[in-house]
Amino acid sequence: MPADLLAGIRVVEIGQYIPAPFAGLALADLGAEVVKIEPPSGDPMRRFGETRAGGVSAAYTALNGGKRIIRPDLKTPAVQQQVRALVAAADVLLESFRPGVLDRLGLGRQALAEANPRLVHCALSGFGQNGPLSRKAAHDLNYMAAGGGLAGSGTTERPVITRPPVSDYAGGQQAALSIAAALFRRERTGRGAYIDIAMADVVLSWQAADLAESASPIAPARGADLIGGGAAGYNIYRAACGGFVTLAALEARFWQVFCHAVRRADLIDRQADPLPQTALIAELAALFAKHTALEWEDRLGALDCCFQRVLTPAEALLFPQFLAREILDGPDGDMPGVRYPAWIDGAPARSRREPWRDADLGQVLSGWS
């Protein structure tokens, strides 16, 4: 059953790579009509990685399901006038330019607001619309570094690059949520909104607990705290096959189940060892290295001890829980699809088998007028 929560909502998306397209994807999944404007050469994400059917990358296809794509030259005055008319007929403008770019294209905030006072305009950028870094060029790794997302992630030796790029997806999700909230207010007041979202801000907001702890004189170092790699019961271990398994037995009852299952009841009381539990981690590493990841899954997978084998992307597509949730589309050609991650009114989200469609600006404008 198609999701219809945003049925009748018209969205103009002007963005590229991941953040704005991911936000637009969520809105399309929820029933909005999304028209994405790309440069004449197309979103660079089309060429990001190996190209697939249609001459575009798998990543591009995955992020643009259900949208109509137009590729006008926004530097042309006649096209700018058409786009202004399109936005005037829209409910939402979602864009990810650095500050000042829309103004240079004749699509500045004030002009758009005057043409469409009910417009929900969401500006999604790296550092936001104000501040000393608002025009600074950067990508996910930089936003994660600035917002604290890297400092606490990794080993004691160094931070690690996150995958997927957290700020890109988190920023896109924050944009979709904020747009939905603004549309709700508009239903009550008739008033549009201007939303300024910085991906660096979003990353910072995700560090709320760590920021609160940072003022403590005993703030844990990277790789040494309870959920950052310092606890034996909350860690990643290499199995004999070279694969990996995870153990997240934070609560005493889960830790006890695990210890009994591996016949190491002598470890039960050591759950309270001081952090970082270097010696205990080494013991468990030696233990897990004795058997393959699949053997550990057979032994621990059904027990209530917070165990999970680390799945590859290909294995995740066959994970029984995901199959039961009907979140995955079967392979469409050479690429599987992932649906919107929520059941609505007792049913899974609709399929993304139709990834995107090329369209003509004039035809879209005629249909919206």
Beta strands, then each sheet from edge to edge (+ up, - down):
strand 1: 10-14
strand 2: 33-37
strand 3: 67-70
strand 4: 92-95
strand 5: 120-125
strand 6: 193-198
strand 7: 234-238
strand 8: 244-248
strand 9: 307-309
strand 10: 328-332
strand 11: 335-338
strand 12: 356-358
sheet 1: 6+ 5+ 4+ 1+ 2+ 3+ 12+
sheet 2: 7+ 8- 9+
sheet 3: 10+ 11-
end
